[in-house]
């Protein structure tokens, strides 16, 4: 087999396909003041902050109409699609909820008091001094899905209208400005035909639109394409697969590991590691994260996690326990150099993971997402109070200025070359990364180039990987994991995944192995230059990996996908 670049087989997507002009008459649309697209930490923090500001200024609230704030979310309930590690820097939460004991919020399992980092081999581990970026003492362990549900309740108490089961399919643009979004149809059959339960999508018109869709934001990407907001370098992602276990023995410290089960050479580019976090006295979260520009077409993060659990140290932690949760999600890792050229456009702003606000070496993004949502709310309120048209050119440029003056900007700039350094392999990249940390990003100087994940050529590694057979106790297959995610997708709903279905075997093999939900399977192979891919879209947990690796994920029907409860 020859190495192939997935980028050579782009998805069947037309330029501007997800952008349209508003068409609905006044009595056929929903008019709101500000719409937050996505009920994650960025959107919910923004809705709460805007609600706080409007609560102190009834005149400004009146200018936003009968529904000043709306939050749309595609999950069946808020939090259904939220997944993270998650050890959270609580600074943004404390500023958002002054006077609250954030450690007592729903979904919080307490502060980090002890931590350890290990370098792993197949059969043993070596504890190493905790690298500065991994220091987490004082941060809080959270279930992001549970925190999200609580934040939605707070937003509603402040006057926001929260609409779950509502997928935003198209960006409404007219006169060079964003005017809102159009939601997707419901009740369509496999070929797009209306079924008995059919409900057409609706246009949601807004004075300002906050794109807070999280990783692989569908309309965020459409907006960046429409307004030419690409960053200096393309965005890059990692894929994280996480399990929650009920365990017999409590874990009292946070664990991170490097090395096995991934290869650590520059050629292989397997940049990743694991996390094991305590969730109270009887649960732990365990997961693997891997950069998606790896080379081996047979690499599976899900199956690598099953292999990781067979390590003696990890097996001992889980012994006598029960797996009670599973999920997967991509993480933007391009950092400072992949940020959009502008975070605002007429009538809209980009926040959180949709903008790419993640600190790769620290494994942190939730507090940046919250902070960006809060800054967006403040920028919108400032212009609203001044009586400005939020769709005017540069009307929301104050958001860019706020972000650039915040710790989001300074933090990400310091580590702008970290992922590139780690891509040189553990032996070389580790010391370079240490120098970057000590010098606060001054050394080595400059901006190091990197490529998109789909540009990495894939082929089978000569050293074949051997994954453990699922035993249903410690190790599990992909389909049983999808079931555990609470996936609610109809088998007969339209396909929401855009890929070329006849591609070289190397590319097809990479997509099938990569997907943690067994969406892709190699079908027809007549010995020609390509094989046929078979898809099971209803398995999809909307992790976004296929978008990073050469396809395009679009939102499925609202209310479908996973239903995470403890992630």
C-alpha positions in Angstrom: 0.0 0.0 0.0 1.1 3.6 -0.7 0.7 6.5 1.7 -2.4 8.6 0.8 -3.5 12.0 2.0 -7.2 12.1 3.0 -7.3 15.8 1.9 -7.0 14.6 -1.7 -10.5 13.1 -1.4 -12.5 16.2 -0.2 -16.2 15.8 0.9 -19.0 16.7 -1.5 -19.7 20.1 -0.1 -20.5 23.3 -2.2 -19.0 26.6 -1.3 -21.7 28.6 0.6 -24.0 25.6 0.9 -24.7 26.4 4.5 -25.3 30.1 4.1 -28.6 31.6 2.8 -30.4 34.9 2.7 -33.4 35.3 5.1 -36.7 34.4 3.4 -39.3 34.0 6.0 -42.1 36.5 6.5 -42.5 38.1 10.0 -45.2 35.7 11.0 -43.2 32.7 9.9 -40.0 33.3 11.8 -38.8 33.7 15.4 -37.4 37.1 16.3 -34.9 37.3 19.2 -32.4 39.8 20.4 -29.3 37.7 20.7 -29.1 34.0 19.7 -26.4 31.8 21.2 -25.9 28.8 18.9 -24.8 26.0 21.2 -25.4 25.4 24.9 -21.9 24.6 25.9 -19.7 26.6 28.4 -19.2 29.5 26.0 -22.8 29.9 25.0 -24.3 29.4 28.5 -21.7 31.7 30.2 -22.5 34.3 27.5 -26.2 34.0 28.0 -25.9 34.2 31.8 -23.6 37.3 31.6 -25.9 39.0 29.1 -28.9 38.2 31.3 -27.1 39.8 34.3 -26.3 43.0 32.4 -29.8 43.3 31.0 -31.3 42.7 34.4 -29.7 45.9 35.5 -30.7 47.8 32.4 -34.4 47.3 31.4 -34.1 49.9 28.6 -31.4 47.9 26.9 -33.4 44.7 27.4 -36.4 46.3 25.8 -34.4 47.1 22.7 -33.8 43.4 22.2 -37.6 42.7 22.0 -39.9 40.2 23.7 -37.2 37.4 23.6 -33.9 39.2 24.4 -31.8 36.0 24.7 -32.2 32.6 23.0 -29.9 29.6 23.3 -30.2 26.8 20.7 -28.8 23.3 21.3 -28.9 20.2 19.1 -28.9 17.7 22.0 -32.1 16.2 23.3 -31.4 18.0 26.6 -28.8 20.6 27.4 -25.6 18.8 28.3 -26.4 15.8 26.2 -23.5 16.5 23.8 -21.1 18.0 26.4 -17.9 16.0 27.1 -14.6 16.9 28.5 -12.0 15.5 31.0 -12.7 17.7 32.9 -10.3 19.4 35.3 -11.5 23.0 35.2 -9.7 26.2 36.0 -12.4 27.9 38.1 -11.4 31.5 37.4 -14.1 32.3 34.8 -16.8 30.5 36.8 -16.0 32.6 39.9 -16.2 35.8 37.9 -19.4 34.7 36.3 -21.1 33.7 39.6 -19.7 36.1 42.2 -20.5 35.0 45.8 -21.2 31.4 44.7 -19.1 28.5 46.1 -18.2 27.1 42.6 -16.9 23.9 44.3 -20.5 23.2 45.4 -22.1 23.6 42.0 -23.8 20.5 40.4 -21.3 18.3 38.6 -18.3 19.3 40.7 -16.4 16.5 42.4 -14.0 18.7 44.4 -10.6 20.3 44.0 -7.4 18.6 42.8 -5.2 18.1 45.9 -2.6 15.6 44.5 -1.4 14.7 41.1 1.1 12.4 39.3 2.5 12.0 35.8 3.9 8.7 34.5 5.9 7.7 31.5 4.4 4.4 30.3 5.7 1.3 28.7 3.6 -1.8 28.0 4.3 -3.5 31.3 5.5 -0.9 33.7 5.4 2.8 34.5 7.9 5.4 35.7 6.7 8.4 37.7 8.3 11.6 36.5 8.4 15.1 38.0 5.1 16.9 37.1 5.8 19.2 34.1 4.6 22.7 34.9 1.8 22.7 32.3 0.3 19.6 34.2 0.1 21.3 37.5 -3.6 21.2 38.5 -3.7 21.8 42.3 -6.6 24.1 43.1 -8.5 23.3 39.8 -11.8 21.5 40.1 -12.9 18.2 38.7 -16.3 18.5 36.9 -18.7 16.6 34.8 -19.2 19.1 32.0 -22.6 17.7 31.0 -23.9 18.1 34.5 -22.5 21.6 34.9 -24.0 22.6 31.5 -27.5 21.6 32.7 -27.1 23.7 35.8 -25.9 26.7 33.8 -28.9 26.4 31.4 -31.2 26.7 34.5 -29.3 29.8 35.6 -29.7 31.3 32.1 -33.4 30.6 32.1 -33.8 32.3 35.5 -32.2 35.4 33.9 -34.7 35.4 31.1 -33.1 33.3 28.4 -35.2 31.0 26.2 -33.3 27.7 26.0 -34.3 25.5 23.1 -32.9 21.9 23.1 -33.4 19.5 20.2 -32.8 22.5 17.8 -30.0 22.1 15.3 -28.8 25.2 13.4 -28.2 24.2 9.8 -27.7 27.4 7.9 -26.3 30.9 8.6 -28.6 33.7 7.6 -26.7 36.5 5.8 -28.0 39.6 4.1 -26.4 42.9 3.3 -23.0 41.6 4.3 -24.1 40.8 7.8 -25.3 37.8 9.8 -29.0 38.0 10.6 -29.5 34.8 12.5 -29.8 31.1 11.7 -32.1 28.6 10.1 -32.8 25.4 12.1 -33.0 22.0 10.5 -36.1 20.0 9.5 -37.3 17.2 11.7 -39.1 14.0 10.7 -37.4 13.3 7.4 -36.8 9.8 6.0 -33.5 8.4 4.8 -33.8 10.0 1.4 -35.0 13.3 2.7 -38.7 12.6 2.2 -41.2 14.0 4.9 -42.6 11.4 7.3 -45.7 11.6 9.4 -43.8 13.5 12.1 -42.3 16.1 9.7 -41.7 19.6 11.1 -40.0 22.2 8.9 -37.1 24.2 10.1 -37.6 27.8 11.1 -35.6 31.0 10.6 -34.4 32.6 13.9 -33.7 36.2 13.3 -31.4 38.0 15.7 -29.7 41.4 16.1 -26.5 39.5 17.1 -25.5 35.8 16.7 -23.0 34.2 19.0 -21.5 31.1 17.5 -20.7 28.8 20.5 -21.1 25.4 18.9 -18.0 23.9 20.4 -15.4 21.8 18.5 -16.0 21.5 14.8 -18.6 24.2 14.8 -20.8 23.7 11.7 -21.9 27.3 11.3 -18.6 28.7 12.7 -16.9 27.1 9.8 -19.5 28.4 7.4 -19.0 31.9 8.8 -15.2 31.7 8.5 -15.6 30.6 4.9 -18.2 33.3 4.1 -16.3 36.2 5.6 -12.8 35.0 4.9 -11.6 34.6 8.5 -9.1 31.8 8.1 -6.1 31.9 10.5 -2.4 32.0 9.7 -2.4 28.2 9.7 -5.2 25.6 9.4 -6.9 24.3 12.6 -5.7 21.0 13.9 -7.5 18.6 16.3 -7.0 15.7 18.6 -9.6 13.0 19.4 -10.4 12.1 22.9 -12.2 9.0 24.0 -13.4 8.8 27.6 -15.0 6.3 29.9 -16.5 6.8 33.4 -16.2 3.9 35.8 -17.8 3.1 39.1 -14.9 1.7 41.1 -14.4 -0.3 44.3 -11.4 1.7 45.5 -11.4 5.5 45.6 -8.8 7.4 43.6 -7.4 10.4 45.5 -5.3 12.1 42.9 -5.2 13.2 39.2 -3.1 11.1 36.9 -1.7 11.9 33.5 0.5 9.6 31.4 2.7 9.9 28.3 4.1 7.2 26.0 2.5 3.8 25.5 0.1 2.8 24.0 1.2 5.4 21.4 4.5 5.4 19.5 6.7 8.3 20.4 8.9 8.8 17.3 8.8 11.9 15.0 8.0 9.7 12.0 4.8 8.3 13.6 3.5 11.7 15.0 1.4 10.0 17.6 1.1 13.0 19.9 -1.1 12.2 22.9 -1.5 10.7 26.3 -4.0 9.7 29.0 -5.9 11.2 31.9 -7.4 9.5 34.9 -9.4 11.7 37.2 -11.3 11.0 40.5 -15.0 11.8 40.4 -15.9 11.5 44.1 -15.3 8.4 46.3 -16.7 5.8 43.9 -16.1 7.0 40.3 -13.2 7.7 38.0 -12.9 9.2 34.5 -10.3 7.6 32.2 -9.5 8.6 28.7 -7.0 8.8 25.9 -6.3 11.9 23.7 -4.4 11.7 20.4 -3.5 14.3 17.7 -5.2 13.5 14.4 -2.2 14.1 12.2 -0.9 10.6 12.9 0.3 8.4 10.1 -0.8 4.8 10.9 -4.1 4.0 9.1 -4.8 1.2 11.5 -4.7 3.4 14.6 -7.9 3.5 16.7 -8.1 5.7 19.8 -11.0 3.8 21.1 -9.2 0.5 20.8 -6.0 2.0 22.2 -8.0 3.0 25.3 -9.0 -0.6 25.7 -5.4 -1.6 25.4 -4.3 1.0 27.9 -6.7 -0.4 30.5 -4.8 -3.7 30.4 -1.7 -2.1 31.8 -1.0 -3.4 35.3 -1.3 0.0 37.0 -4.5 0.9 35.2 -6.1 -2.5 35.5 -5.6 -2.3 39.3 -7.4 1.1 39.5 -10.4 -0.4 37.7 -10.4 -3.8 39.3 -13.9 -4.8 40.6 -15.4 -1.8 38.9 -18.1 -1.2 36.3 -18.1 1.0 33.2 -21.0 3.4 33.4 -20.3 6.0 30.7 -18.5 6.4 27.4 -18.1 9.2 24.9 -15.8 10.8 22.3 -15.1 14.4 21.2 -12.5 16.3 19.2 -10.4 19.1 20.7 -9.1 22.0 18.7 -5.3 22.1 19.1 -4.0 24.6 16.4 -3.8 27.2 19.2 -2.8 30.8 18.7 -1.6 30.4 15.1 -4.9 28.8 13.9 -7.2 31.4 15.5 -9.5 33.1 12.9 -8.1 36.4 11.5 -11.0 38.1 13.2 -13.3 36.8 15.9 -16.1 39.1 14.9 -18.0 39.9 11.7 -21.0 42.1 11.1 -23.8 40.7 13.3 -21.9 37.7 14.8 -18.9 36.6 16.9 -17.0 33.3 17.4 -16.4 31.9 20.9 -14.9 29.0 22.7 -13.8 25.9 20.9 -15.5 27.2 17.7 -12.8 29.8 17.7 -10.1 27.4 18.8 -9.5 28.7 22.4 -7.6 25.7 23.8 -4.2 25.6 25.6 -2.7 22.3 24.4 0.1 21.7 27.0 -2.2 22.5 29.9 -5.2 20.5 28.4 -7.4 23.5 29.2 -10.2 25.2 27.3 -13.4 25.3 29.3 -12.4 28.5 31.3 -11.4 30.1 28.0 -14.7 29.2 26.5 -16.6 30.7 29.4 -14.5 33.8 29.4 -15.0 34.3 25.7 -18.8 33.9 26.0 -18.8 36.5 28.8 -16.6 38.9 26.8 -19.0 38.5 23.8 -22.0 39.4 26.0 -20.2 42.5 27.3 -19.2 43.6 23.9 -22.8 43.2 22.6 -24.2 45.0 25.6 -21.8 47.9 25.2 -22.9 48.5 21.6 -26.6 47.9 22.5 -26.4 50.5 25.3 -24.9 53.0 22.9 -27.7 52.5 20.5 -25.6 51.0 17.8 -26.7 48.7 15.0 -25.1 45.3 15.9 -25.0 44.3 12.2 -22.9 47.4 11.1 -19.3 46.9 10.1 -17.0 46.7 13.1 -19.9 47.0 15.5 -18.7 44.0 17.4 -15.0 44.6 17.0 -14.9 45.4 20.7 -15.1 41.7 21.3 -11.8 41.1 19.4 -10.3 43.9 21.5 -11.6 42.3 24.8 -10.2 38.9 23.9 -6.8 40.3 22.8 -6.6 42.1 26.2 -7.5 39.0 28.2 -5.5 36.0 29.4 -7.0 34.0 26.6 -4.7 35.8 24.1 -1.6 36.0 26.2 -1.8 32.4 27.4 -2.3 31.0 23.9 0.5 33.2 22.4 3.0 31.8 24.9 2.4 28.2 23.8 1.8 28.9 20.1 4.6 26.5 19.0 4.1 23.7 21.6 2.1 21.2 19.4 4.7 21.6 16.6 7.5 20.9 19.1 5.8 17.8 20.3 5.4 16.6 16.7 9.1 16.2 16.6 8.9 13.2 18.8 9.1 12.8 22.6 12.9 12.8 22.8 13.3 16.0 20.8 10.0 17.8 21.4 10.0 17.4 25.2 13.1 19.5 25.9 12.0 22.1 23.3 8.6 22.3 25.0 10.3 22.7 28.3 12.3 25.6 26.9 9.1 27.2 25.6 7.5 26.9 29.0 10.5 28.4 30.9 10.8 31.3 28.4 7.0 31.9 28.3 7.1 31.3 24.5 10.0 33.6 23.7 12.3 30.7 22.8 12.5 29.3 20.2 11.4 32.5 18.5 9.0 32.9 15.6 5.9 31.0 14.5 6.4 27.4 13.5 4.4 26.1 10.6 2.1 23.1 10.7 -0.4 21.5 8.4 -4.0 20.4 8.6 -4.7 16.8 9.9 -6.0 15.6 6.6 -2.7 16.6 4.9 -0.9 13.8 6.8 -0.4 10.8 4.5 -1.8 7.6 6.0 -0.7 4.0 5.5 -0.5 0.8 7.6 2.4 0.8 10.0 4.8 -2.1 9.5 4.6 -2.9 13.2 1.1 -4.2 13.3 -1.0 -3.1 16.3 -2.7 -5.8 18.3 -5.7 -4.7 20.3 -7.3 -6.8 23.0 -10.5 -8.7 22.3 -13.5 -7.2 24.1 -14.4 -9.2 27.2 -17.3 -7.0 28.3 -15.7 -6.4 31.7 -12.5 -4.4 31.2 -12.4 -4.1 27.4 -15.3 -3.2 25.1 -16.1 -2.9 21.4 -17.3 0.2 19.7 -20.9 -0.7 19.3 -21.5 -1.5 22.9 -19.8 1.8 23.7 -22.2 3.7 21.4 -25.1 2.1 23.2 -23.7 3.2 26.5 -23.5 6.8 25.2 -27.3 6.9 25.1 -27.3 7.5 21.4 -30.8 8.5 20.3 -30.4 8.7 16.5 -33.1 7.2 14.3 -31.9 4.5 11.9 -34.0 6.0 9.1 -33.0 9.6 9.4 -31.0 11.3 6.6 -27.2 10.8 6.4 -25.5 13.9 7.9 -22.0 12.9 7.1 -20.3 14.1 3.9 -17.5 12.0 2.6 -16.4 10.5 -0.7 -17.5 6.9 -0.5 -15.0 5.4 -3.1 -11.5 6.1 -1.9 -8.1 4.3 -1.7 -8.0 1.5 0.8 -5.5 3.4 3.0 -7.9 6.3 3.4 -10.9 4.1 4.0 -9.0 2.0 6.5 -7.9 5.2 8.4 -11.5 6.5 8.6 -12.9 3.2 9.7 -10.2 2.7 12.4 -10.3 6.3 13.6 -14.1 6.5 14.1 -14.8 5.5 17.8 -18.5 4.8 16.9 -18.1 2.3 14.1 -19.7 4.5 11.5 -17.5 3.5 8.6 -16.9 0.0 7.2 -15.0 -1.1 4.1 -17.5 -2.7 1.7 -16.9 -3.6 -1.9 -13.3 -4.2 -2.9 -12.9 -5.5 -6.5 -9.1 -5.1 -6.5 -9.3 -1.7 -8.2 -7.7 1.6 -7.1 -10.5 2.3 -4.7 -12.8 0.5 -2.2 -16.3 1.4 -1.3 -17.2 2.7 2.2 -20.4 1.7 3.9 -21.8 4.1 6.4 -23.9 3.7 9.6 -24.7 7.4 10.3 -27.1 6.6 13.2 -24.0 5.3 15.2 -22.4 8.7 15.0 -21.8 10.4 18.4 -20.8 13.7 16.6 -17.2 13.7 17.8 -16.1 15.6 14.7 -13.1 13.5 13.9 -14.1 12.9 10.3 -14.1 16.7 9.6 -10.5 16.9 10.8 -9.5 13.9 8.7 -11.0 14.8 5.4 -14.8 14.6 5.5 -17.5 17.0 6.8 -19.8 16.4 9.7 -23.1 18.4 9.6 -25.7 18.5 12.3 -28.1 15.6 12.3 -31.8 16.0 13.3 -32.2 17.9 16.5 -32.4 15.7 19.5 -30.4 12.8 18.0 -26.9 11.7 18.9 -25.5 10.9 22.3 -27.1 11.7 25.6 -24.2 12.1 28.0 -25.2 12.4 31.6 -21.9 12.2 33.6 -19.3 13.3 31.0 
